[in-house]
Amino acid sequence: MRTALVLIALFACSGEKTQDKEVGASLSDKKDVEIANVPAEVMAAAREARPDLDYIEAEYETKSGTEYYEVAGVGAQGVEIELDIARENNSWRVVEVQRDITLADMPQPARDALLARAPAIKPARIIESDQRDGVTIYEVYTQDAAGKEAKVEVKFDGEAAEVLTEEWVH
């Protein structure tokens, strides 16, 4: 696993409960890519996983030596969905499907685990990340008054939930 999460900093942060798409951006090094410039193999993987989406934007990054494209699309109800597509053995595979949610949308066991560890947490953004194998990771971001961000992750397998102490890696 890559980096230990700084849970103490997270719990000290407070933030307004918003769904600001920029929250979390300071914790990664992604580069915007025009949707027309996304490789055909990446778009084919996205369309196979979610043919119902109208794909509108993309980003590229390398994490732990693995190349990723994040391709975002909008569904029929106007909900934005993001697919993380990783290069594995010279092919591209959708490794997670993400959407923004609120604290109230988290399943009760996941919310309980988070609040047991950080009862005063005020999420600025929560991303529900379906790992496509029965596991969902909830990425909970906070932002303090100075704009400094922190993240905690909660793993939920449909029955049990746990706050992770290291960043989830697919």
Secondary structure, DSSP 4 states (H G I P E B T S, - for coil): ---B--HHHHHH--------TTTTGGGS--EEE-GGGS-HHHHHHHHHH-TT-EEEEEEEEEETTEEEEEEEEE-TTS-EEEEEEEEETTEEEEEEEEEEE-GGGS-HHHHHHHHHH-TT---SEEEEEE-SSS-EEEEEEEE-TT--EEEEEEEE-SS-EEE-SB----
